Amino acid sequence: MSDINQLKEKGNAALTAGRNDEAIEAYSEAIKLDDSNHVLYSNRSAAYLKAGKLELSLKDAEKTIELNSSWPKGYSRKGAVLYAMQRYDEAFTAYTKGLEYEPKNQALLQGLTQVKEVLLSTLLTQHSMEVDPPETQEEILKKKEPSPPPAKKQPPSEDENLPENKRLAKGEKEAGNAAYKKKDFDTALVHYNKAIEHDPTDITFYSNIAAVYFEQKEYQKCIAECEKGIEIGRENRADYKLIAKAFTRIGNSYKKLGDYKNAKTFFEKSLSEHRTPEVKTLLSDVEALIKEEERRAFIDPSKAEEEKEKGNELFKKGDFSNAIKHYTEAINRNPDDPKLYSNRAACYTKLAAFDLGLKDCDMCTKLDEKFIKGWIRKGKILQGMQQPSKALAAYQKALEIDPTNGEALEGYRTCTMAVHSNPEEVRKKAMNDPEVQSILKDPAMRLILEQMQSDPKAVQEHLRNPEVASKIQKLLESGIIQIH
């Protein structure tokens, strides 16, 4: 077992340092020693993903889930690699499945949000990429009008009144639109370019060419064509809505290229020409992506470790306020490390800032339910807050992880004595809790509690309902009820 742990730690260190191949090799050696360890496959999946070996990463993520189907991180791994493979629908399914096991898991929630943004962007982009309809509204209305009596002379059609070059250009554009709708993009380009030969002053021809390039994923060409169209449009006093549409298309192209800051700039330019809800949504989405990109760029586990060590030194010296500053910086650099929250909670406890310490303990145990120190620290804080019933529940969680842990056993014994030595005082304090008051005023819960008194076995049935189970747990922690 020690060999496996050494190899895993070696792989973790290599992965943190960006030595992906070295990490893969270390995890693979560990898997040879224990091929039923789901954590090892999860870690190797992460290494394969960073190395760009997406198929291997997906295979390991699926193996992780096969070995432990209720472990949320396996679904997080699978969602991340499917996202990288641009298989967004499947990524959505993976993240959603993981949240069934842990609805508040931050990695799954962030991944799901990211996938939703892409899927929403795709729908909006498809909407904005539509070329100009081959028929105008006026032409459609004309079709609905009854034909005039044959004896009367027909007025000249719109096309007949057009100059020859514009009439020919319009015909080429319509032929291009028909080809575009069939996804025959090469043919569409031929017709749109011919339309420009006949009439180089119409912005819509350039816009339609840009739409083709976008569909072909030729995003730089799309941008160049839109810029050309905007210049032509300005010179010929084109409708501001057409100018705005070209700016939106440039923004979408930059977004596809991952250049979110330029995308933001051009969405803003579009809105300055013509404000629409669709473009406002695109701007909001890309601003969120920029914010997330900046957050990810700031994450640095090695710097987090440096800050943690500085915090540890100050903690040993009793300088808890400054230790908190370093632990906070470490959390900003690596927000998924439960140990950092636990360390900061210890500082808050020393400063008697129990509410802040309790908040950090909750975050710590949410990130890793098996992190025993988080539960023990939570128990100590609740003892300090004179809430022995809640502290008892925290120590119980710790003992479920390690029944022999000395700190947990001592805390559990102390809290048990406190609860049973003065149960009325415990109940009195609990009754001042607004959440407890709300539960006890709930008519449905009162019926359930009465039933539990007359039929203790009924509790098992009620605990199957997550909402009821949560309320019963709250009453147990508060010492209001006891189950033997």
C-alpha positions as CSV (number, residue, x, y, z in Angstrom):
1,M,0.0,0.0,0.0
2,S,2.9,2.4,0.8
3,D,4.3,1.8,-2.7
4,I,0.9,2.7,-4.3
5,N,0.7,5.9,-2.2
6,Q,4.3,6.9,-3.1
7,L,3.5,6.4,-6.8
8,K,0.3,8.3,-6.5
9,E,2.0,11.2,-4.7
10,K,4.8,11.2,-7.3
11,G,2.2,11.4,-10.0
12,N,0.4,14.2,-8.2
13,A,3.6,16.2,-7.9
14,A,4.4,15.7,-11.6
15,L,0.9,16.7,-12.6
16,T,1.0,19.9,-10.5
17,A,4.4,20.8,-12.1
18,G,3.0,20.2,-15.6
19,R,5.1,17.1,-16.3
20,N,2.1,15.2,-17.7
21,D,3.9,12.2,-19.2
22,E,5.8,11.6,-15.9
23,A,2.5,11.7,-14.0
24,I,0.9,9.2,-16.4
25,E,3.8,6.8,-15.9
26,A,3.6,7.0,-12.1
27,Y,-0.2,6.5,-12.0
28,S,0.1,3.6,-14.5
29,E,2.7,1.9,-12.2
30,A,0.3,2.4,-9.3
31,I,-2.6,0.9,-11.2
32,K,-0.5,-2.2,-12.0
33,L,-0.3,-2.7,-8.2
34,D,-3.9,-2.0,-7.6
35,D,-6.2,-2.1,-10.6
36,S,-9.4,-1.6,-8.6
37,N,-8.4,1.8,-7.2
38,H,-10.8,4.3,-8.7
39,V,-8.8,7.3,-7.5
40,L,-5.8,6.2,-9.6
41,Y,-7.8,6.0,-12.8
42,S,-9.3,9.4,-12.0
43,N,-5.9,11.0,-11.5
44,R,-4.5,9.4,-14.7
45,S,-7.6,10.6,-16.6
46,A,-6.7,14.2,-15.5
47,A,-3.1,13.7,-16.6
48,Y,-4.2,12.3,-20.0
49,L,-6.5,15.3,-20.4
50,K,-3.7,17.8,-19.7
51,A,-1.5,15.9,-22.1
52,G,-4.1,16.2,-24.8
53,K,-4.7,12.4,-25.0
54,L,-8.5,12.7,-24.9
55,E,-9.6,9.2,-25.8
56,L,-7.3,7.7,-23.1
57,S,-8.6,10.3,-20.7
58,L,-12.2,9.4,-21.4
59,K,-11.4,5.7,-21.1
60,D,-10.0,6.2,-17.6
61,A,-12.9,8.5,-16.6
62,E,-15.3,5.7,-17.5
63,K,-13.3,3.1,-15.7
64,T,-13.4,5.4,-12.6
65,I,-17.2,5.4,-12.7
66,E,-17.3,1.7,-13.4
67,L,-15.3,1.1,-10.2
68,N,-17.2,3.6,-8.0
69,S,-20.4,4.8,-9.7
70,S,-21.4,7.0,-6.7
71,W,-18.2,9.0,-6.6
72,P,-19.0,12.5,-8.1
73,K,-15.4,13.2,-9.2
74,G,-15.6,10.4,-11.7
75,Y,-18.5,12.2,-13.5
76,S,-16.6,15.5,-13.2
77,R,-13.6,13.9,-15.0
78,K,-15.8,12.4,-17.7
79,G,-17.6,15.8,-18.2
80,A,-14.3,17.6,-18.5
81,V,-12.9,15.4,-21.2
82,L,-16.1,15.3,-23.1
83,Y,-16.2,19.1,-23.0
84,A,-12.6,19.1,-24.4
85,M,-13.8,16.8,-27.2
86,Q,-16.6,19.2,-28.0
87,R,-19.2,16.5,-27.2
88,Y,-21.2,19.0,-25.2
89,D,-24.5,17.0,-25.0
90,E,-22.7,14.0,-23.5
91,A,-20.7,16.3,-21.1
92,F,-24.0,17.8,-20.0
93,T,-25.3,14.3,-19.2
94,A,-22.1,13.4,-17.3
95,Y,-22.2,16.5,-15.1
96,T,-26.0,16.1,-14.4
97,K,-25.5,12.4,-13.4
98,G,-22.7,13.4,-11.0
99,L,-24.9,16.0,-9.3
100,E,-27.5,13.3,-8.5
101,Y,-24.9,12.0,-6.0
102,E,-23.7,15.4,-4.7
103,P,-26.0,18.2,-5.7
104,K,-23.7,21.0,-4.3
105,N,-20.4,19.7,-5.8
106,Q,-18.7,22.9,-7.1
107,A,-16.6,21.2,-9.8
108,L,-19.8,19.6,-11.3
109,L,-21.8,22.8,-11.0
110,Q,-19.1,24.8,-12.7
111,G,-18.7,22.3,-15.4
112,L,-22.4,22.1,-16.0
113,T,-22.6,25.9,-16.2
114,Q,-19.7,26.0,-18.7
115,V,-21.5,23.4,-20.9
116,K,-24.8,25.3,-20.7
117,E,-23.0,28.4,-21.8
118,V,-21.6,26.7,-24.9
119,L,-24.9,25.0,-25.8
120,L,-26.8,28.3,-25.4
121,S,-24.1,30.1,-27.4
122,T,-24.4,27.5,-30.2
123,L,-28.2,28.0,-30.4
124,L,-27.9,31.8,-30.4
125,T,-25.0,31.7,-32.9
126,Q,-27.0,29.4,-35.3
127,H,-29.8,31.9,-35.0
128,S,-27.5,34.9,-35.8
129,M,-25.8,33.1,-38.6
130,E,-28.9,32.9,-40.8
131,V,-28.4,34.6,-44.1
132,D,-30.9,37.1,-45.5
133,P,-34.1,35.3,-46.6
134,P,-34.2,34.7,-50.4
135,E,-37.6,36.5,-50.5
136,T,-38.5,39.9,-49.0
137,Q,-41.6,40.4,-46.9
138,E,-43.0,42.5,-49.7
139,E,-42.5,39.7,-52.2
140,I,-44.3,37.3,-49.8
141,L,-47.2,39.6,-49.4
142,K,-47.5,40.0,-53.2
143,K,-47.9,36.3,-53.6
144,K,-50.9,36.4,-51.2
145,E,-52.6,39.1,-53.2
146,P,-55.2,38.0,-55.8
147,S,-54.1,38.3,-59.4
148,P,-55.4,41.3,-61.1
149,P,-57.9,40.8,-64.0
150,P,-56.1,39.7,-67.2
151,A,-57.5,42.7,-69.1
152,K,-55.5,45.2,-66.9
153,K,-51.9,45.8,-67.5
154,Q,-49.6,44.6,-64.8
155,P,-47.4,47.2,-63.1
156,P,-43.7,46.6,-63.5
157,S,-42.1,44.2,-60.9
158,E,-39.6,45.4,-58.4
159,D,-36.8,43.6,-60.3
160,E,-37.7,45.4,-63.5
161,N,-37.3,48.7,-61.8
162,L,-33.8,47.8,-60.6
163,P,-30.7,48.8,-62.5
164,E,-29.3,45.9,-64.5
165,N,-26.3,45.3,-62.2
166,K,-28.4,45.2,-59.1
167,R,-30.9,42.9,-60.7
168,L,-28.1,40.5,-61.6
169,A,-26.6,40.8,-58.1
170,K,-29.9,40.0,-56.5
171,G,-30.3,36.8,-58.6
172,E,-26.8,35.6,-57.6
173,K,-27.6,36.3,-53.9
174,E,-30.8,34.2,-54.1
175,A,-28.9,31.4,-55.8
176,G,-26.3,31.7,-53.0
177,N,-29.0,31.5,-50.3
178,A,-30.5,28.4,-51.8
179,A,-27.0,26.7,-51.9
180,Y,-26.3,27.9,-48.3
181,K,-29.5,26.3,-47.0
182,K,-28.4,23.0,-48.6
183,K,-25.0,23.4,-46.9
184,D,-23.4,23.6,-50.3
185,F,-21.1,26.3,-49.1
186,D,-18.6,26.2,-52.0
187,T,-21.4,26.9,-54.5
188,A,-22.9,29.6,-52.2
189,L,-19.5,31.4,-52.1
190,V,-19.3,31.4,-55.9
191,H,-22.8,33.0,-56.2
192,Y,-22.1,35.6,-53.4
193,N,-18.8,36.6,-55.0
194,K,-20.6,37.0,-58.4
195,A,-23.2,39.2,-56.6
196,I,-20.3,41.5,-55.4
197,E,-18.9,41.6,-59.0
198,H,-22.3,43.0,-60.1
199,D,-22.8,45.3,-57.1
200,P,-19.8,45.8,-54.8
201,T,-21.8,48.4,-52.6
202,D,-24.2,46.0,-50.8
203,I,-23.1,45.0,-47.3
204,T,-25.4,41.9,-47.3
205,F,-23.3,40.1,-49.9
206,Y,-20.1,40.4,-47.7
207,S,-22.2,39.4,-44.6
208,N,-23.4,36.3,-46.4
209,I,-19.9,35.3,-47.4
210,A,-18.8,35.8,-43.8
211,A,-21.7,33.4,-42.7
212,V,-20.3,30.7,-45.0
213,Y,-16.8,31.1,-43.6
214,F,-18.2,30.9,-40.1
215,E,-19.9,27.6,-41.0
216,Q,-16.7,26.3,-42.4
217,K,-14.9,27.3,-39.2
218,E,-12.7,29.7,-41.1
219,Y,-13.1,32.3,-38.4
220,Q,-10.2,34.6,-39.4
221,K,-11.7,34.8,-43.0
222,C,-15.1,35.5,-41.5
223,I,-13.7,38.4,-39.5
224,A,-11.9,39.9,-42.5
225,E,-15.1,39.6,-44.6
226,C,-17.2,41.3,-41.9
227,E,-14.7,44.1,-41.6
228,K,-14.7,44.6,-45.4
229,G,-18.5,44.6,-45.3
230,I,-18.6,47.2,-42.4
231,E,-16.3,49.5,-44.4
232,I,-18.5,49.2,-47.5
233,G,-21.6,49.6,-45.5
234,R,-20.4,52.8,-43.8
235,E,-19.4,54.3,-47.2
236,N,-22.9,53.5,-48.6
237,R,-24.9,54.4,-45.6
238,A,-26.1,50.9,-44.9
239,D,-28.8,50.2,-42.3
240,Y,-27.3,50.3,-38.8
241,K,-28.9,46.9,-38.1
242,L,-26.8,45.4,-40.9
243,I,-23.7,47.0,-39.4
244,A,-24.6,45.6,-35.9
245,K,-25.1,42.2,-37.4
246,A,-21.6,42.2,-38.9
247,F,-20.1,43.3,-35.5
248,T,-22.0,40.4,-33.8
249,R,-20.6,37.9,-36.3
250,I,-17.0,39.2,-35.6
251,G,-17.7,38.7,-31.9
252,N,-18.9,35.2,-32.4
253,S,-15.8,34.4,-34.5
254,Y,-13.5,35.7,-31.8
255,K,-15.4,33.7,-29.2
256,K,-15.0,30.5,-31.2
257,L,-11.2,31.3,-31.4
258,G,-11.2,31.6,-27.6
259,D,-10.3,35.3,-27.8
260,Y,-13.0,36.3,-25.3
261,K,-11.7,39.9,-24.8
262,N,-11.9,40.7,-28.5
263,A,-15.3,39.0,-28.6
264,K,-16.5,41.3,-25.8
265,T,-15.2,44.4,-27.7
266,F,-17.2,43.5,-30.9
267,F,-20.4,42.6,-29.0
268,E,-20.2,46.0,-27.4
269,K,-19.7,47.6,-30.8
270,S,-22.8,45.7,-32.1
271,L,-24.9,47.0,-29.2
272,S,-23.7,50.5,-29.8
273,E,-25.3,50.2,-33.3
274,H,-28.4,48.3,-32.4
275,R,-29.4,46.8,-29.1
276,T,-31.0,43.4,-29.1
277,P,-31.6,40.9,-26.2
278,E,-29.7,38.2,-28.1
279,V,-26.5,40.2,-28.3
280,K,-26.8,41.4,-24.7
281,T,-27.0,37.7,-23.7
282,L,-23.9,37.0,-25.8
283,L,-22.1,39.8,-24.1
284,S,-23.0,38.6,-20.7
285,D,-21.9,35.0,-21.6
286,V,-18.5,36.1,-22.8
287,E,-18.0,38.4,-19.8
288,A,-18.6,35.3,-17.6
289,L,-16.1,33.4,-19.7
290,I,-13.5,36.2,-19.2
291,K,-14.1,36.1,-15.5
292,E,-13.7,32.4,-15.3
293,E,-10.6,32.5,-17.5
294,E,-9.0,35.1,-15.2
295,R,-9.9,32.9,-12.2
296,R,-8.3,29.9,-13.7
297,A,-5.2,31.8,-14.7
298,F,-4.8,32.9,-11.0
299,I,-5.0,29.3,-9.8
300,D,-1.5,28.0,-9.0
301,P,-1.2,25.0,-6.6
302,S,2.6,25.6,-6.1
303,K,2.1,29.2,-5.0
304,A,-0.8,28.0,-2.8
305,E,1.6,25.7,-1.1
306,E,4.1,28.5,-0.5
307,E,1.4,30.7,1.1
308,K,0.2,27.8,3.2
309,E,3.7,27.3,4.6
310,K,3.9,31.0,5.4
311,G,0.6,30.7,7.2
312,N,1.8,27.7,9.1
313,E,4.9,29.5,10.4
314,L,2.8,32.5,11.6
315,F,0.3,30.1,13.2
316,K,3.2,28.5,15.2
317,K,4.2,32.0,16.4
318,G,0.7,32.8,17.5
319,D,0.2,35.5,14.8
320,F,-3.2,34.3,13.8
321,S,-4.4,37.4,12.0
322,N,-1.5,37.4,9.5
323,A,-1.7,33.7,9.2
324,I,-5.3,34.1,8.0
325,K,-4.1,36.5,5.2
326,H,-1.7,33.8,3.9
327,Y,-4.2,31.0,4.1
328,T,-6.7,33.2,2.3
329,E,-4.2,33.8,-0.5
330,A,-3.5,30.1,-0.7
331,I,-7.3,29.4,-1.0
332,N,-7.5,31.9,-3.9
333,R,-4.6,30.1,-5.6
334,N,-6.1,26.6,-5.0
335,P,-9.8,26.8,-4.0
336,D,-10.4,23.1,-4.1
337,D,-7.9,22.1,-1.4
338,P,-9.8,21.3,1.8
339,K,-6.7,21.5,4.0
340,L,-6.4,25.2,3.4
341,Y,-9.9,25.9,4.7
342,S,-9.2,23.7,7.7
343,N,-6.1,25.6,8.5
344,R,-7.8,29.0,8.3
345,A,-10.7,27.6,10.5
346,A,-8.0,26.9,13.1
347,C,-7.0,30.5,13.0
348,Y,-10.5,31.8,13.3
349,T,-11.0,29.4,16.3
350,K,-8.0,30.9,18.0
351,L,-9.4,34.4,17.5
352,A,-12.9,33.2,18.7
353,A,-14.4,34.1,15.3
354,F,-16.4,30.9,15.5
355,D,-18.9,31.7,12.7
356,L,-16.2,32.2,10.2
357,G,-14.4,29.1,11.4
358,L,-17.6,27.1,11.1
359,K,-18.1,28.3,7.5
360,D,-14.6,27.2,6.6
361,C,-15.2,23.8,8.2
362,D,-18.4,23.3,6.2
363,M,-16.5,24.2,3.0
364,C,-13.7,21.8,3.9
365,T,-16.0,18.9,4.5
366,K,-18.0,19.7,1.4
367,L,-14.8,19.4,-0.7
368,D,-13.9,16.1,1.0
369,E,-16.4,14.3,3.2
370,K,-13.6,11.9,4.3
371,F,-11.3,14.7,5.5
372,I,-11.5,13.8,9.2
373,K,-9.7,16.9,10.5
374,G,-12.5,19.1,9.1
375,W,-15.1,17.2,11.1
376,I,-13.1,17.3,14.3
377,R,-12.3,21.0,13.9
378,K,-16.0,21.6,13.3
379,G,-16.9,19.7,16.5
380,K,-14.4,21.8,18.6
381,I,-15.8,25.1,17.2
382,L,-19.4,24.0,18.0
383,Q,-18.2,23.1,21.5
384,G,-16.8,26.6,21.8
385,M,-20.2,28.0,20.7
386,Q,-21.9,26.0,23.4
387,Q,-23.7,23.7,21.0
388,P,-22.9,20.2,22.3
389,S,-25.6,18.5,20.3
390,K,-24.3,19.8,17.0
391,A,-20.8,19.1,18.0
392,L,-21.8,15.5,18.9
393,A,-23.0,15.1,15.3
394,A,-19.7,16.4,13.9
395,Y,-17.7,14.0,16.0
396,Q,-20.0,11.2,15.0
397,K,-19.1,11.9,11.3
398,A,-15.4,11.8,12.2
399,L,-15.8,8.5,14.0
400,E,-17.5,7.0,10.9
401,I,-14.3,7.8,9.1
402,D,-11.9,6.5,11.8
403,P,-13.6,4.8,14.9
404,T,-10.2,4.8,16.7
405,N,-9.4,8.5,16.4
406,G,-8.5,9.8,19.8
407,E,-9.6,13.5,19.3
408,A,-12.9,12.4,17.9
409,L,-13.5,9.9,20.7
410,E,-12.7,12.4,23.4
411,G,-14.9,15.1,21.8
412,Y,-17.8,12.6,21.4
413,R,-17.6,11.6,25.1
414,T,-17.4,15.2,26.3
415,C,-20.4,16.2,24.2
416,T,-22.4,13.2,25.2
417,M,-21.9,14.0,28.9
418,A,-22.8,17.7,28.3
419,V,-26.0,16.7,26.4
420,H,-27.2,14.1,29.0
421,S,-26.1,16.0,32.1
422,N,-28.3,19.0,31.3
423,P,-30.8,18.1,28.5
424,E,-33.2,20.8,29.4
425,E,-30.6,23.5,29.0
426,V,-29.7,22.0,25.6
427,R,-33.3,22.0,24.5
428,K,-33.8,25.6,25.7
429,K,-30.9,26.8,23.6
430,A,-32.0,24.8,20.6
431,M,-35.5,26.3,20.8
432,N,-34.0,29.8,20.2
433,D,-32.7,28.6,16.8
434,P,-35.1,30.1,14.1
435,E,-34.6,27.0,11.9
436,V,-35.7,24.7,14.7
437,Q,-38.7,26.9,15.4
438,S,-39.7,26.7,11.8
439,I,-39.5,22.9,11.7
440,L,-41.5,22.5,14.9
441,K,-44.2,24.9,13.5
442,D,-44.6,22.9,10.3
443,P,-47.9,20.9,10.7
444,A,-46.6,18.0,8.5
445,M,-43.4,17.7,10.7
446,R,-45.5,17.7,13.9
447,L,-47.5,14.8,12.6
448,I,-44.3,12.9,11.6
449,L,-42.8,13.5,15.1
450,E,-46.0,12.3,16.8
451,Q,-46.0,9.2,14.6
452,M,-42.3,8.6,15.5
453,Q,-43.2,8.6,19.2
454,S,-46.0,6.1,18.9
455,D,-44.2,4.0,16.2
456,P,-40.3,4.3,16.4
457,K,-39.9,2.2,13.3
458,A,-41.7,4.9,11.3
459,V,-38.5,7.0,11.3
460,Q,-36.9,4.7,8.7
461,E,-39.7,5.4,6.3
462,H,-39.5,9.1,6.8
463,L,-35.8,9.2,6.4
464,R,-36.2,8.1,2.8
465,N,-37.5,11.6,2.0
466,P,-34.4,13.9,1.7
467,E,-36.3,17.0,2.9
468,V,-37.8,15.3,5.9
469,A,-34.5,13.6,6.7
470,S,-32.7,16.9,6.7
471,K,-35.2,18.4,9.2
472,I,-35.0,15.3,11.4
473,Q,-31.2,15.6,11.3
474,K,-31.4,19.2,12.4
475,L,-33.6,18.3,15.4
476,L,-31.3,15.5,16.3
477,E,-28.2,17.8,16.2
478,S,-30.1,20.3,18.3
479,G,-31.0,17.7,21.0
480,I,-34.7,18.2,20.5
481,I,-35.3,14.6,19.7
482,Q,-33.3,11.4,20.2
483,I,-33.4,8.1,18.3
484,H,-32.4,5.0,20.2
